[in-house]
Amino acid sequence: MTSDSRLIIGILGQLRHGEMNSGKLLMVLGIRPDIIRACIIIRGLRLKLGSRFKLVWSGQHYSENLKDIFFRQLGIDDPEIELGIKGETDAELVASMISELSKVLVKENPTAVIFLGDTNTVTGAIAAAQLNVPIVHIEGCMRSYDWRMPEEKYRTIVDHLSDLIYAYVDEYKLQGLAEGIPDENIIVTGNPIVDVLHEYFLSGTLRMSSSEFRDLLKHKYSLDTQDYLVMTCHRRENVEIRSSLENILTLVSHYTNQVLFPASYRTQKMIREFELVLPKNLVMVDPVGYLELLELMMHSKGVLTDSGTIVEEAAVLRIPSIQMRTASERPQVYECGASIKFDPFTSVNYLETLKKLHLLHDSSWSHPFGDGRASIRIVDDLVQRLMRNDFRGHDPSKFKPFSDRSYMSEI
């Protein structure tokens, strides 16, 4: 009997017993890259599950530019549930996240709860773990092995709490296995960002016309040339340490033309507090919509960024990038030849770094992030597991009490 036949028989059995309408999934997101990467998954789960799927928005990114505009541009309906977490510090945000999500989980009683990424929002997995709700982690088993990064701690915590992990590439699964996560808990799917870029951008349906883009450059950025770089910079180790931020701005100053910089509000705040003088060639604006950022990138000579998502997007879109990081959980962008490293803590070879970026612009590479069907794989697997109620990855039958282990007699 084929797997499809078994699935059909299982569905018919559930229909006979009135079980098809039981169970629900919650997906918890909180920042701009989450919306982008998960948009096709959200759409698919809403289509297939209807009211048995709900999107929960944590409120970690709360401004118009950082949330609502991306929902509109990507054609996603508003979240069914908004937590509205609050806090001035990470500790306050995490505490609010766990407290507010716990209330929702008790009320909704989901079959499983889905998280994505490595932000303050994924610490909500602690609430799910406390209530014994199965946890699904999309973007699992990435590791930078830089323990200074809060994201490294968060992604490690959520992976080891998770019952089911969707990893993007085989290398990530191997990293999870090395930490003792069971093989059957990790499924390699490919990277959903490939799907998103192909559907929303590379297809041409949401692209600006040439005249629209020229008007954007002229009226918003005061440019009449496309010989520019795009920069994003938001990581705390870069923007909250003066020497690192100065090093990044010095790199910008060595580029001969303009660098367009849609700057996060925290980055702008730190530039003001440090009383830093911006290079004359830096054009800093408030955060922009996703499609505008992609257009700027596509027409640029390259990207300077400390964002893990953007270096992946640049690799897929064939745009060379400089990754301004000490360590990366996405070393594949270096290995495939799409990006080079600039360490804001130690790098001083500004001209050499920019020269390497120029050489990348004339090279070719193949990205390793998948075939554009990752979102479909994830949706199909989640729906089938919901039908079977098959989310519990921590099988107690596989573990023995400590007192039963044979080596106890040797202690």
C-alpha positions as CSV (number, residue, x, y, z in Angstrom):
1,M,0.0,0.0,0.0
2,T,1.4,3.4,-0.9
3,S,1.8,6.3,1.5
4,D,-0.9,8.2,-0.4
5,S,-3.3,5.3,0.0
6,R,-2.6,5.1,3.7
7,L,-3.2,8.8,4.1
8,I,-6.6,8.6,2.2
9,I,-7.7,5.7,4.3
10,G,-6.7,7.5,7.4
11,I,-8.7,10.6,6.4
12,L,-11.8,8.5,5.6
13,G,-11.4,6.9,9.0
14,Q,-11.3,10.3,10.7
15,L,-14.3,11.4,8.7
16,R,-16.3,8.4,9.9
17,H,-15.4,9.1,13.5
18,G,-15.9,12.8,13.3
19,E,-12.3,13.7,13.9
20,M,-11.5,15.8,10.9
21,N,-12.6,19.0,12.5
22,S,-10.7,18.4,15.7
23,G,-7.4,20.0,16.6
24,K,-5.9,23.4,15.6
25,L,-2.6,25.0,15.0
26,L,-1.3,28.3,16.2
27,M,1.7,30.1,14.6
28,V,3.4,32.7,16.6
29,L,5.4,35.4,14.8
30,G,6.8,38.8,15.9
31,I,9.2,40.5,13.5
32,R,9.4,41.6,9.8
33,P,11.5,38.7,8.5
34,D,9.1,36.3,10.1
35,I,6.2,37.7,8.1
36,I,8.2,37.5,4.9
37,R,9.6,34.0,5.3
38,A,6.3,32.5,6.5
39,C,3.8,34.3,4.2
40,I,3.2,31.4,1.8
41,I,3.0,29.0,4.8
42,I,0.4,31.2,6.5
43,R,-1.6,31.4,3.3
44,G,-1.5,27.6,2.8
45,L,-2.5,26.8,6.4
46,R,-5.4,29.3,6.3
47,L,-6.5,27.8,3.0
48,K,-6.3,24.1,4.1
49,L,-7.3,24.5,7.8
50,G,-9.6,27.5,7.9
51,S,-10.6,28.4,11.5
52,R,-8.4,25.5,12.8
53,F,-5.4,27.7,12.1
54,K,-4.7,31.0,13.8
55,L,-1.8,33.5,13.5
56,V,-0.6,35.0,16.7
57,W,1.4,38.3,16.5
58,S,3.6,39.0,19.5
59,G,4.0,42.7,19.0
60,Q,7.8,42.6,19.2
61,H,7.7,44.8,16.0
62,Y,4.8,47.2,16.5
63,S,5.3,50.2,14.2
64,E,3.5,50.7,10.9
65,N,6.8,50.4,8.9
66,L,7.8,47.2,10.7
67,K,4.6,45.2,10.5
68,D,1.4,46.4,8.9
69,I,3.0,47.4,5.6
70,F,4.5,44.0,5.2
71,F,1.2,42.3,5.8
72,R,-0.4,44.5,3.1
73,Q,2.4,44.1,0.6
74,L,2.4,40.3,0.9
75,G,-1.4,40.0,0.8
76,I,-1.7,38.4,4.2
77,D,-4.8,39.0,6.4
78,D,-4.3,40.4,9.8
79,P,-3.4,38.1,12.7
80,E,-6.3,36.5,14.5
81,I,-4.6,37.2,17.8
82,E,-2.3,40.0,18.9
83,L,-0.4,39.6,22.2
84,G,0.8,43.2,22.4
85,I,3.9,42.3,24.5
86,K,5.5,45.2,26.2
87,G,8.9,46.0,27.7
88,E,11.9,48.3,27.6
89,T,14.4,45.4,28.0
90,D,14.8,41.9,26.6
91,A,13.9,40.6,30.0
92,E,10.7,42.5,30.1
93,L,9.8,41.5,26.6
94,V,10.5,37.8,27.2
95,A,8.5,37.9,30.5
96,S,5.6,39.5,28.8
97,M,5.8,37.1,25.9
98,I,5.7,34.0,28.1
99,S,2.9,35.4,30.3
100,E,0.7,36.6,27.4
101,L,1.1,33.5,25.3
102,S,0.3,31.3,28.2
103,K,-3.1,32.9,28.5
104,V,-3.7,32.3,24.8
105,L,-2.6,28.7,24.9
106,V,-4.9,28.0,27.8
107,K,-7.8,29.5,26.0
108,E,-7.2,28.1,22.6
109,N,-5.9,24.6,23.6
110,P,-4.0,24.1,20.3
111,T,-2.8,20.7,19.1
112,A,0.6,22.3,18.5
113,V,2.2,25.7,18.4
114,I,4.6,26.8,15.6
115,F,7.5,29.2,16.0
116,L,10.0,30.6,13.4
117,G,13.4,31.9,13.9
118,D,15.5,33.1,16.9
119,T,14.0,36.3,18.4
120,N,12.5,37.3,21.7
121,T,9.2,35.9,20.3
122,V,10.4,32.3,20.2
123,T,10.9,32.3,24.0
124,G,7.2,31.8,24.0
125,A,8.1,28.2,23.5
126,I,8.7,28.1,27.2
127,A,5.0,28.8,27.8
128,A,4.1,26.0,25.5
129,A,6.6,23.7,27.2
130,Q,5.1,24.5,30.6
131,L,1.6,23.6,29.3
132,N,2.9,20.5,27.6
133,V,1.8,21.8,24.1
134,P,3.8,20.2,21.3
135,I,6.2,22.8,19.8
136,V,7.2,23.1,16.1
137,H,10.2,25.2,15.1
138,I,10.7,26.4,11.6
139,E,14.3,27.5,10.8
140,G,15.7,25.0,13.2
141,C,19.3,23.9,14.1
142,M,21.1,27.0,12.7
143,R,24.2,27.8,14.7
144,S,26.7,30.6,14.6
145,Y,28.6,29.2,17.6
146,D,28.9,32.7,18.9
147,W,27.4,32.4,22.3
148,R,27.5,36.2,22.8
149,M,24.5,36.5,20.5
150,P,21.1,36.4,22.2
151,E,19.8,34.8,19.0
152,E,22.2,31.9,19.4
153,K,20.8,31.2,22.9
154,Y,17.2,31.5,21.8
155,R,17.5,29.2,18.8
156,T,19.3,26.6,20.9
157,I,16.6,26.7,23.6
158,V,13.7,26.4,21.2
159,D,15.3,23.6,19.2
160,H,15.8,21.5,22.4
161,L,12.2,22.2,23.5
162,S,10.7,21.4,20.1
163,D,8.9,18.2,19.2
164,L,9.3,18.9,15.4
165,I,11.9,20.9,13.6
166,Y,12.0,22.0,10.0
167,A,15.6,22.7,9.0
168,Y,16.5,24.4,5.8
169,V,19.6,22.4,4.7
170,D,21.2,19.1,5.5
171,E,24.1,20.9,7.4
172,Y,21.6,22.3,9.9
173,K,20.2,18.9,10.6
174,L,23.7,17.5,11.2
175,Q,24.2,20.3,13.7
176,G,21.0,19.3,15.5
177,L,22.0,15.6,15.6
178,A,25.4,16.5,17.0
179,E,23.6,18.1,20.0
180,G,21.5,15.0,20.6
181,I,18.3,16.0,18.9
182,P,16.6,12.8,17.6
183,D,16.9,12.2,13.8
184,E,13.1,11.7,13.5
185,N,12.4,15.1,15.0
186,I,14.3,17.0,12.2
187,I,12.9,17.3,8.7
188,V,15.0,19.1,5.9
189,T,12.7,21.2,3.7
190,G,14.7,23.9,1.9
191,N,14.4,27.6,2.7
192,P,11.0,29.3,2.3
193,I,12.6,32.5,1.4
194,V,13.4,31.0,-2.1
195,D,9.6,30.4,-2.5
196,V,8.7,33.9,-1.4
197,L,11.2,35.6,-3.7
198,H,10.1,33.6,-6.7
199,E,6.4,34.1,-6.1
200,Y,6.3,37.8,-5.1
201,F,9.3,39.2,-6.9
202,L,11.2,37.2,-9.5
203,S,7.9,36.5,-11.2
204,G,7.7,40.2,-12.0
205,T,4.2,40.6,-10.8
206,L,5.1,43.0,-8.0
207,R,8.1,44.7,-9.6
208,M,8.3,48.4,-10.2
209,S,8.5,49.6,-13.8
210,S,11.8,51.3,-14.8
211,S,10.2,54.7,-14.7
212,E,8.7,54.1,-11.2
213,F,12.1,53.1,-9.9
214,R,13.8,56.1,-11.4
215,D,11.2,58.3,-9.8
216,L,11.8,56.6,-6.4
217,L,15.6,57.1,-6.6
218,K,15.2,60.7,-7.7
219,H,12.5,62.0,-5.3
220,K,13.2,59.9,-2.2
221,Y,17.0,59.4,-2.4
222,S,18.1,62.3,-4.6
223,L,19.9,59.9,-6.9
224,D,20.0,59.7,-10.7
225,T,22.4,56.8,-10.9
226,Q,22.2,53.1,-10.0
227,D,25.9,52.9,-9.0
228,Y,25.1,52.6,-5.3
229,L,25.2,50.1,-2.4
230,V,22.3,49.3,0.0
231,M,23.0,48.9,3.7
232,T,21.0,47.5,6.6
233,C,22.4,47.4,10.2
234,H,20.4,46.5,13.3
235,R,22.2,43.9,15.4
236,R,22.9,45.1,19.0
237,E,26.6,43.9,18.8
238,N,27.0,46.3,15.9
239,V,24.9,49.3,16.8
240,E,25.2,49.4,20.6
241,I,29.0,49.2,20.7
242,R,30.4,52.5,19.5
243,S,33.6,51.1,18.0
244,S,31.7,48.6,15.9
245,L,29.3,51.2,14.6
246,E,32.1,53.6,13.8
247,N,33.9,50.8,11.9
248,I,30.8,50.2,9.8
249,L,30.4,53.9,9.0
250,T,34.1,54.0,8.1
251,L,33.6,51.2,5.6
252,V,30.8,53.1,4.1
253,S,32.9,56.2,3.8
254,H,35.5,54.3,1.6
255,Y,32.9,53.6,-1.1
256,T,33.1,56.1,-3.9
257,N,29.4,56.5,-4.5
258,Q,26.2,56.6,-2.4
259,V,25.2,54.0,0.1
260,L,21.4,53.9,0.7
261,F,20.6,53.1,4.3
262,P,17.0,52.3,5.5
263,A,18.0,52.4,9.2
264,S,16.1,50.7,12.0
265,Y,14.9,53.1,14.7
266,R,17.2,51.7,17.3
267,T,20.2,52.2,14.9
268,Q,19.2,55.8,14.4
269,K,18.8,56.3,18.2
270,M,22.3,54.9,18.8
271,I,23.9,57.1,16.1
272,R,22.4,60.1,17.9
273,E,23.4,59.0,21.3
274,F,27.0,58.3,20.2
275,E,27.0,61.7,18.4
276,L,28.4,60.0,15.3
277,V,28.9,62.0,12.1
278,L,27.5,60.2,9.1
279,P,29.7,59.8,6.0
280,K,28.7,62.3,3.2
281,N,27.9,59.4,0.9
282,L,25.4,57.8,3.3
283,V,21.7,58.4,2.5
284,M,19.9,57.4,5.7
285,V,16.1,57.0,5.7
286,D,13.5,55.4,7.9
287,P,12.7,51.6,7.5
288,V,11.1,50.9,4.1
289,G,8.6,48.3,2.8
290,Y,9.8,44.9,1.7
291,L,9.2,45.4,-2.0
292,E,11.0,48.8,-2.0
293,L,14.0,47.2,-0.2
294,L,14.1,44.4,-2.8
295,E,14.0,46.9,-5.7
296,L,16.8,48.9,-4.2
297,M,18.9,45.7,-3.8
298,M,18.1,44.4,-7.3
299,H,19.4,47.6,-8.9
300,S,22.4,48.1,-6.6
301,K,26.0,47.1,-7.0
302,G,25.8,45.2,-3.7
303,V,24.5,45.0,-0.1
304,L,26.1,45.7,3.2
305,T,24.1,44.0,6.0
306,D,24.2,42.2,9.4
307,S,20.9,40.5,8.6
308,G,20.8,36.8,8.1
309,T,17.7,37.0,6.1
310,I,19.0,39.6,3.7
311,V,22.2,37.8,2.9
312,E,20.1,34.8,1.9
313,E,17.8,37.0,-0.2
314,A,20.8,38.6,-1.9
315,A,22.3,35.1,-2.7
316,V,19.1,34.0,-4.3
317,L,18.7,37.3,-6.2
318,R,22.3,37.1,-7.4
319,I,23.3,40.3,-5.6
320,P,26.8,40.3,-4.0
321,S,26.9,41.1,-0.3
322,I,29.2,42.0,2.6
323,Q,28.0,40.3,5.8
324,M,29.0,42.6,8.7
325,R,29.2,39.9,11.4
326,T,31.8,38.3,13.6
327,A,30.1,34.9,13.1
328,S,27.2,33.7,10.9
329,E,24.6,30.9,11.3
330,R,24.4,31.0,7.5
331,P,28.0,30.1,6.3
332,Q,26.5,28.8,3.0
333,V,26.5,32.3,1.6
334,Y,30.3,32.3,1.9
335,E,30.7,28.8,0.7
336,C,28.7,29.4,-2.5
337,G,30.6,32.6,-3.3
338,A,27.7,35.0,-2.8
339,S,29.1,37.0,0.2
340,I,32.2,38.1,2.0
341,K,32.8,38.8,5.6
342,F,33.5,42.1,7.3
343,D,34.0,41.8,11.1
344,P,33.1,45.2,12.7
345,F,35.1,44.3,15.7
346,T,38.4,43.7,14.0
347,S,38.3,44.5,10.2
348,V,40.3,47.5,9.0
349,N,40.8,46.5,5.4
350,Y,38.0,48.7,4.1
351,L,39.2,49.2,0.5
352,E,40.2,45.5,0.2
353,T,36.7,44.5,1.4
354,L,35.0,46.7,-1.1
355,K,37.3,45.5,-3.9
356,K,36.2,41.9,-3.1
357,L,32.6,42.9,-3.3
358,H,33.2,44.4,-6.7
359,L,34.8,41.1,-7.9
360,L,31.7,39.2,-6.6
361,H,29.5,41.4,-8.7
362,D,31.1,39.9,-11.8
363,S,31.2,36.3,-10.7
364,S,28.5,33.6,-10.8
365,W,27.2,31.2,-8.1
366,S,24.4,28.8,-7.4
367,H,22.6,29.3,-4.1
368,P,22.1,26.2,-1.8
369,F,18.8,27.1,-0.3
370,G,16.4,24.9,-2.1
371,D,14.0,24.5,-5.1
372,G,11.3,26.9,-4.2
373,R,8.9,24.3,-2.7
374,A,9.8,24.5,1.0
375,S,6.6,26.2,2.0
376,I,4.5,23.6,0.3
377,R,6.4,20.8,2.0
378,I,6.0,22.4,5.4
379,V,2.2,23.1,5.0
380,D,1.5,19.6,3.7
381,D,3.5,17.9,6.5
382,L,1.8,20.1,9.2
383,V,-1.7,19.3,7.8
384,Q,-1.1,15.6,7.7
385,R,0.3,15.6,11.2
386,L,-2.7,17.5,12.5
387,M,-5.0,14.9,10.9
388,R,-3.0,12.1,12.6
389,N,-2.3,14.2,15.8
390,D,1.3,13.3,15.3
391,F,3.4,16.1,16.8
392,R,4.8,14.5,20.0
393,G,8.5,14.2,19.3
394,H,9.7,13.5,22.8
395,D,8.6,9.9,23.1
396,P,8.9,8.8,26.8
397,S,9.2,5.2,25.7
398,K,12.7,6.0,24.3
399,F,14.0,7.1,27.7
400,K,14.7,5.2,30.9
401,P,14.7,6.6,34.4
402,F,18.2,7.4,35.6
403,S,18.0,4.6,38.2
404,D,17.4,2.0,35.5
405,R,20.5,2.7,33.5
406,S,23.1,-0.1,33.6
407,Y,26.0,2.1,34.4
408,M,24.5,3.1,37.8
409,S,26.1,0.0,39.3
410,E,29.5,1.4,38.3
411,I,29.1,4.7,40.2
